[in-house]
Amino acid sequence: MSPKNKRSWIAVAVVIALVALALVVNRLTTEKHAASGSPNRAELVAAANLPDCPTTTGSAGVDGGLPELTLPCLGNGPKVDLAKLRGPAVLNIWAGTCPPCRAEAPQLAKFAAATSGKVTVLGVVDGAYVGETWDDALDASRGLGLGYPSVFDAKGELVRLVRSGGIPVTLFVDRDGKVAYTKIGELGGGELATLAEQHLGVSS
């Protein structure tokens, strides 16, 4: 082999090695992102600016209360054991890609701000709703200016357990941890405040 041909083969071998290295690096990066969430998850959490999820430790569930289901916080904060949640509390099952959920969101955000310190308002994102992702929910939380925390229900288990057949659903939990009322479907104008007063004794 002439020196010229030898140099050409060396150059080709170097190019092939570089391409192979790039493919390996790309595969490892993709696997890392798949394991830890999307590459911009931290930025989405920061932009959503959600409060930490409530801490639920201690007492066990009660008859007529929320089901035994522990869900991760959408933003920062601890996992939430729904069965141990005590009221007065309002849980709203929603998804960022659900039109009626988005329509009622301003009412929930206003209520959460007006009852801060008196009522726990917690969103439960239904991850089974038309492929709703964690990042979809974070982006929607930011865009809607929710201002209250949510947990992520990847399999849509809470909807199944409360047998609602769809979302949105709003659950009113009293001080004893019992579900005092379940509202299925979109909240009408001013309806949230009325229901909270009727079933939780809380005025906004």
KASULGI-V775343 format. One record per pair of residues at least 12 apart in sequence whose C-alpha atoms are under 10 Angstrom apart, sorted by the first residue. I is the first residue (numbers start at 1). GAP is how many residues later the second one is. Records with the same first field share a line. If there is no record, write none. Layout:
# KASULGI-V775343
I: GAP / GAP
This chain:
# KASULGI-V775343
37: 97 / 98
38: 96 / 97
40: 95
41: 34 / 93 / 94 / 97 / 98
42: 33 / 34
43: 95
44: 31 / 90 / 91 / 92 / 93 / 94 / 95 / 96 / 97 / 98
45: 29 / 30 / 31 / 90 / 93 / 94 / 96 / 97
46: 29 / 30 / 92 / 96
47: 91 / 92 / 94 / 95 / 96
48: 26 / 27 / 89 / 90 / 91 / 92 / 93 / 94 / 95 / 96 / 97 / 98 / 99 / 100 / 101
49: 26 / 27 / 89 / 92 / 93 / 96 / 97 / 98 / 99 / 100
50: 23 / 24 / 25 / 26 / 27 / 88 / 91 / 92 / 95 / 96 / 97 / 98 / 99 / 100
51: 22 / 24 / 25 / 26 / 95 / 96 / 97 / 98 / 99
52: 21 / 22 / 23 / 24 / 25 / 26 / 27 / 96 / 97 / 98
53: 19 / 20 / 21 / 22 / 23 / 24 / 25 / 26 / 27 / 67 / 68 / 69 / 70 / 95 / 96 / 97 / 98
54: 19 / 23 / 24 / 25 / 26 / 27 / 31 / 66 / 67 / 68 / 95 / 96
55: 22 / 23 / 24 / 25 / 26 / 29 / 30
56: 14 / 22 / 23 / 24 / 25 / 26 / 27 / 28 / 29 / 30
57: 23 / 24 / 26 / 27 / 28
58: 26 / 27
59: 24 / 25 / 26 / 27 / 118
60: 21 / 22 / 23 / 24 / 25 / 117
61: 20 / 21 / 22 / 23 / 24 / 25 / 115 / 116 / 117
62: 21 / 22 / 23 / 24 / 114 / 115 / 116 / 117
63: 20 / 113 / 114 / 115 / 116
64: 19 / 109 / 112 / 113 / 114 / 115 / 116
65: 17 / 18 / 19 / 20 / 21 / 108 / 109 / 111 / 112 / 113 / 114 / 115
66: 15 / 16 / 17 / 18 / 19 / 20 / 92 / 95 / 96 / 105 / 107 / 111 / 112 / 113
67: 14 / 15 / 16 / 17 / 90 / 91 / 94 / 95
68: 13 / 14 / 15 / 16 / 90 / 93
69: 12 / 13 / 14 / 15 / 84 / 88 / 89 / 92
70: 12 / 13 / 14 / 81 / 82 / 83
71: 53 / 54 / 79 / 80 / 81 / 82 / 83 / 87
72: 52 / 78 / 79 / 80 / 81 / 82
73: 50 / 51 / 52 / 76 / 77 / 78 / 79 / 80
74: 49 / 50 / 51 / 60 / 61 / 63 / 64 / 67 / 75 / 76 / 77 / 78 / 79
75: 59 / 62 / 63 / 66 / 74 / 75 / 76 / 77
76: 73 / 74 / 75
77: 72 / 73 / 74
78: 73
79: 72 / 73
80: 42 / 70 / 71 / 72
82: 76 / 95
83: 94 / 95
84: 92 / 93
85: 35 / 88 / 89 / 90 / 91 / 92 / 93
86: 33 / 34 / 87 / 88 / 89 / 90 / 91 / 92 / 93
87: 31 / 32 / 33 / 34 / 85 / 86 / 87 / 88 / 89 / 90 / 91 / 92 / 113
88: 30 / 31 / 32 / 33 / 84 / 85 / 86 / 87 / 88 / 89 / 90 / 91 / 92 / 108 / 111 / 112 / 113 / 114
89: 29 / 30 / 31 / 32 / 33 / 82 / 83 / 84 / 85 / 86 / 88 / 90 / 107 / 111 / 113
90: 18 / 21 / 22 / 29 / 30 / 31 / 32 / 33 / 80 / 81 / 82 / 83 / 84 / 89 / 91 / 92 / 102 / 106 / 110
91: 17 / 29 / 30 / 31 / 32 / 33 / 59 / 78 / 79 / 80 / 81 / 82 / 88 / 91
92: 13 / 16 / 29 / 30 / 31 / 32 / 33 / 58 / 75 / 76 / 77 / 78 / 79 / 80 / 90 / 91 / 92
93: 29 / 30 / 31 / 32 / 33 / 57 / 58 / 59 / 60 / 63 / 65 / 66 / 73 / 74 / 75 / 76 / 77 / 78 / 91 / 92
94: 29 / 30 / 31 / 32 / 33 / 35 / 38 / 43 / 56 / 58 / 59 / 65 / 72 / 73 / 74 / 75 / 76
95: 28 / 29 / 30 / 31 / 32 / 33 / 34 / 35 / 36 / 37 / 38 / 39 / 41 / 42 / 45 / 46 / 57 / 72 / 73
96: 29 / 30 / 31 / 33 / 36 / 37 / 38 / 39 / 40 / 41 / 42 / 43 / 44 / 45 / 47 / 48
97: 32 / 33 / 34 / 35 / 36 / 39 / 40 / 43
98: 28 / 31 / 32 / 34 / 69 / 70
99: 68 / 69 / 87
100: 67 / 68 / 85 / 86 / 87
101: 66 / 67 / 68 / 84 / 85 / 86
102: 38 / 39 / 41 / 42 / 66 / 84
103: 41 / 83 / 84 / 85
104: 64 / 81 / 82 / 83 / 84 / 85 / 86 / 88
105: 36 / 39 / 40 / 41 / 81 / 82
106: 38 / 39 / 40 / 83
107: 39 / 80 / 81 / 82 / 83 / 84 / 85 / 86
108: 13 / 14 / 15 / 38 / 39 / 40 / 79 / 82 / 84 / 85
109: 12 / 35 / 36 / 37 / 38 / 39
110: 35 / 36 / 37 / 83 / 94
111: 79 / 81 / 82 / 85 / 92 / 93
112: 34 / 35 / 36 / 92
113: 33 / 34 / 35 / 91
114: 79 / 89 / 90
115: 78 / 87 / 88 / 89
116: 32 / 88
118: 84 / 85 / 86
119: 54 / 55 / 77 / 81 / 83 / 84 / 85
120: 28 / 29 / 53
121: 26 / 27 / 28 / 29 / 51
122: 26 / 27 / 28 / 29 / 48 / 49
123: 18 / 23 / 25 / 26 / 27 / 28 / 29 / 47
124: 13 / 25 / 26 / 27 / 28 / 29 / 30 / 32 / 34 / 35 / 44 / 45 / 46
125: 12 / 13 / 25 / 26 / 27 / 28 / 29 / 30 / 31 / 33 / 42 / 43
126: 25 / 26 / 27 / 28 / 29 / 30 / 31 / 32 / 33 / 40 / 41 / 42
127: 25 / 26 / 27 / 28 / 29 / 30
128: 25 / 26 / 27 / 28 / 29 / 31
129: 25 / 26 / 27 / 37 / 38
131: 23 / 24
132: 20 / 22
133: 19 / 21
134: 17 / 18 / 19 / 20
137: 13 / 14 / 15
138: 12
162: 20 / 22
163: 21
164: 18 / 19 / 20 / 21
165: 19 / 20
166: 18 / 19
167: 17 / 18 / 19
168: 15 / 16 / 17 / 18 / 19
169: 13 / 14 / 15 / 16 / 17 / 18
170: 12 / 13 / 14 / 15 / 16 / 17 / 22
171: 12 / 13 / 25
172: 20 / 23 / 24 / 27 / 28
173: 23 / 26 / 27
174: 22 / 25 / 26 / 27
175: 25
179: 20 / 21
180: 16 / 18 / 19 / 20
181: 14 / 15 / 17 / 18 / 19
182: 13 / 17
183: 12
192: 12
